[in-house]
Amino acid sequence: MNNIIPSSDLRNRYPEISRMCHETGQPVIITVNGRGDTVLLSYEAYQKFEMDFKLLIAYSKGINDFKNGKVGDYDKLMEELRKELKIK
């Protein structure tokens, strides 16, 4: 569940709100005049969100390529990935 706080609380209680973001990993929605305005995340949560989003985009592109017949040899792909990642 998201935490929702007014912008005045952000100004007056920043250390507490920052700690809450870090401890829960959840976003805090900042409101102005009772309406959503901004979302506050810990840096760690933001990095995870960004990585998950990039992975989702790559997955979506892969699904579209598959649907459109743009596929290659699996073994060749895995060999290239292993070389790229230096995995034996």
Rosetta constraint file for C-alpha pairs under 8 A:
AtomPair CA 1 CA 26 HARMONIC 7.90 0.50
AtomPair CA 2 CA 26 HARMONIC 6.67 0.50
AtomPair CA 2 CA 27 HARMONIC 6.07 0.50
AtomPair CA 2 CA 28 HARMONIC 5.99 0.50
AtomPair CA 2 CA 29 HARMONIC 6.95 0.50
AtomPair CA 3 CA 26 HARMONIC 7.98 0.50
AtomPair CA 3 CA 27 HARMONIC 6.92 0.50
AtomPair CA 3 CA 28 HARMONIC 4.80 0.50
AtomPair CA 3 CA 29 HARMONIC 6.06 0.50
AtomPair CA 4 CA 28 HARMONIC 5.76 0.50
AtomPair CA 4 CA 29 HARMONIC 4.64 0.50
AtomPair CA 4 CA 30 HARMONIC 6.01 0.50
AtomPair CA 4 CA 31 HARMONIC 7.10 0.50
AtomPair CA 5 CA 9 HARMONIC 6.40 0.50
AtomPair CA 5 CA 10 HARMONIC 7.42 0.50
AtomPair CA 5 CA 28 HARMONIC 7.23 0.50
AtomPair CA 5 CA 29 HARMONIC 6.26 0.50
AtomPair CA 5 CA 30 HARMONIC 5.19 0.50
AtomPair CA 5 CA 31 HARMONIC 6.07 0.50
AtomPair CA 6 CA 10 HARMONIC 6.92 0.50
AtomPair CA 6 CA 30 HARMONIC 5.47 0.50
AtomPair CA 6 CA 31 HARMONIC 4.62 0.50
AtomPair CA 6 CA 32 HARMONIC 6.08 0.50
AtomPair CA 6 CA 33 HARMONIC 7.76 0.50
AtomPair CA 6 CA 34 HARMONIC 7.16 0.50
AtomPair CA 7 CA 11 HARMONIC 6.58 0.50
AtomPair CA 7 CA 30 HARMONIC 5.56 0.50
AtomPair CA 7 CA 31 HARMONIC 5.65 0.50
AtomPair CA 7 CA 32 HARMONIC 5.85 0.50
AtomPair CA 8 CA 12 HARMONIC 6.19 0.50
AtomPair CA 9 CA 13 HARMONIC 5.38 0.50
AtomPair CA 9 CA 14 HARMONIC 7.32 0.50
AtomPair CA 10 CA 14 HARMONIC 5.06 0.50
AtomPair CA 10 CA 17 HARMONIC 7.03 0.50
AtomPair CA 10 CA 30 HARMONIC 7.55 0.50
AtomPair CA 13 CA 17 HARMONIC 6.22 0.50
AtomPair CA 14 CA 18 HARMONIC 5.89 0.50
AtomPair CA 15 CA 19 HARMONIC 6.11 0.50
AtomPair CA 16 CA 20 HARMONIC 6.21 0.50
AtomPair CA 17 CA 21 HARMONIC 6.30 0.50
AtomPair CA 18 CA 22 HARMONIC 6.36 0.50
AtomPair CA 18 CA 42 HARMONIC 7.16 0.50
AtomPair CA 19 CA 23 HARMONIC 6.03 0.50
AtomPair CA 20 CA 24 HARMONIC 5.96 0.50
AtomPair CA 20 CA 25 HARMONIC 7.88 0.50
AtomPair CA 21 CA 25 HARMONIC 5.35 0.50
AtomPair CA 21 CA 26 HARMONIC 5.76 0.50
AtomPair CA 21 CA 27 HARMONIC 6.38 0.50
AtomPair CA 21 CA 28 HARMONIC 6.98 0.50
AtomPair CA 21 CA 40 HARMONIC 7.67 0.50
AtomPair CA 21 CA 41 HARMONIC 5.99 0.50
AtomPair CA 21 CA 42 HARMONIC 5.39 0.50
AtomPair CA 22 CA 26 HARMONIC 7.86 0.50
AtomPair CA 22 CA 41 HARMONIC 7.97 0.50
AtomPair CA 22 CA 42 HARMONIC 5.42 0.50
AtomPair CA 22 CA 44 HARMONIC 7.86 0.50
AtomPair CA 22 CA 45 HARMONIC 7.99 0.50
AtomPair CA 25 CA 41 HARMONIC 7.36 0.50
AtomPair CA 25 CA 42 HARMONIC 6.68 0.50
AtomPair CA 25 CA 44 HARMONIC 7.83 0.50
AtomPair CA 25 CA 45 HARMONIC 5.66 0.50
AtomPair CA 26 CA 41 HARMONIC 6.77 0.50
AtomPair CA 26 CA 45 HARMONIC 7.40 0.50
AtomPair CA 27 CA 39 HARMONIC 6.28 0.50
AtomPair CA 27 CA 40 HARMONIC 5.51 0.50
AtomPair CA 27 CA 41 HARMONIC 4.86 0.50
AtomPair CA 27 CA 42 HARMONIC 7.71 0.50
AtomPair CA 28 CA 39 HARMONIC 5.65 0.50
AtomPair CA 28 CA 40 HARMONIC 5.05 0.50
AtomPair CA 28 CA 41 HARMONIC 6.64 0.50
AtomPair CA 29 CA 36 HARMONIC 6.49 0.50
AtomPair CA 29 CA 37 HARMONIC 7.34 0.50
AtomPair CA 29 CA 38 HARMONIC 5.90 0.50
AtomPair CA 29 CA 39 HARMONIC 4.57 0.50
AtomPair CA 29 CA 40 HARMONIC 6.32 0.50
AtomPair CA 30 CA 36 HARMONIC 6.03 0.50
AtomPair CA 30 CA 37 HARMONIC 5.74 0.50
AtomPair CA 30 CA 38 HARMONIC 5.04 0.50
AtomPair CA 30 CA 39 HARMONIC 5.94 0.50
AtomPair CA 30 CA 40 HARMONIC 7.26 0.50
AtomPair CA 31 CA 35 HARMONIC 4.98 0.50
AtomPair CA 31 CA 36 HARMONIC 4.41 0.50
AtomPair CA 31 CA 37 HARMONIC 5.10 0.50
AtomPair CA 31 CA 38 HARMONIC 6.88 0.50
AtomPair CA 32 CA 36 HARMONIC 6.56 0.50
AtomPair CA 32 CA 37 HARMONIC 6.06 0.50
AtomPair CA 41 CA 45 HARMONIC 6.09 0.50
AtomPair CA 41 CA 46 HARMONIC 6.00 0.50
AtomPair CA 42 CA 46 HARMONIC 6.21 0.50
AtomPair CA 43 CA 47 HARMONIC 6.20 0.50
AtomPair CA 44 CA 48 HARMONIC 6.33 0.50
AtomPair CA 45 CA 49 HARMONIC 6.09 0.50
AtomPair CA 46 CA 50 HARMONIC 6.07 0.50
AtomPair CA 47 CA 51 HARMONIC 6.20 0.50
AtomPair CA 48 CA 52 HARMONIC 6.05 0.50
AtomPair CA 49 CA 53 HARMONIC 6.01 0.50
AtomPair CA 50 CA 54 HARMONIC 6.20 0.50
AtomPair CA 51 CA 55 HARMONIC 6.14 0.50
AtomPair CA 52 CA 56 HARMONIC 6.12 0.50
AtomPair CA 53 CA 57 HARMONIC 6.25 0.50
AtomPair CA 54 CA 58 HARMONIC 6.24 0.50
AtomPair CA 55 CA 59 HARMONIC 6.07 0.50
AtomPair CA 56 CA 60 HARMONIC 6.07 0.50
AtomPair CA 57 CA 61 HARMONIC 6.19 0.50
AtomPair CA 58 CA 62 HARMONIC 6.16 0.50
AtomPair CA 59 CA 63 HARMONIC 6.22 0.50
AtomPair CA 60 CA 64 HARMONIC 6.24 0.50
AtomPair CA 61 CA 65 HARMONIC 6.12 0.50
AtomPair CA 62 CA 66 HARMONIC 6.13 0.50
AtomPair CA 63 CA 67 HARMONIC 6.16 0.50
AtomPair CA 64 CA 68 HARMONIC 6.14 0.50
AtomPair CA 65 CA 69 HARMONIC 6.20 0.50
AtomPair CA 65 CA 70 HARMONIC 4.79 0.50
AtomPair CA 65 CA 71 HARMONIC 6.59 0.50
AtomPair CA 66 CA 70 HARMONIC 5.55 0.50
AtomPair CA 66 CA 71 HARMONIC 5.71 0.50
AtomPair CA 72 CA 76 HARMONIC 7.90 0.50
AtomPair CA 72 CA 77 HARMONIC 7.33 0.50
AtomPair CA 73 CA 77 HARMONIC 6.23 0.50
AtomPair CA 74 CA 78 HARMONIC 6.17 0.50
AtomPair CA 75 CA 79 HARMONIC 6.14 0.50
AtomPair CA 76 CA 80 HARMONIC 6.24 0.50
AtomPair CA 77 CA 81 HARMONIC 6.16 0.50
AtomPair CA 78 CA 82 HARMONIC 6.07 0.50
AtomPair CA 79 CA 83 HARMONIC 6.28 0.50
AtomPair CA 80 CA 84 HARMONIC 6.11 0.50
AtomPair CA 81 CA 85 HARMONIC 5.99 0.50
AtomPair CA 82 CA 86 HARMONIC 5.42 0.50
AtomPair CA 82 CA 87 HARMONIC 4.78 0.50
AtomPair CA 82 CA 88 HARMONIC 6.65 0.50
AtomPair CA 83 CA 87 HARMONIC 6.49 0.50
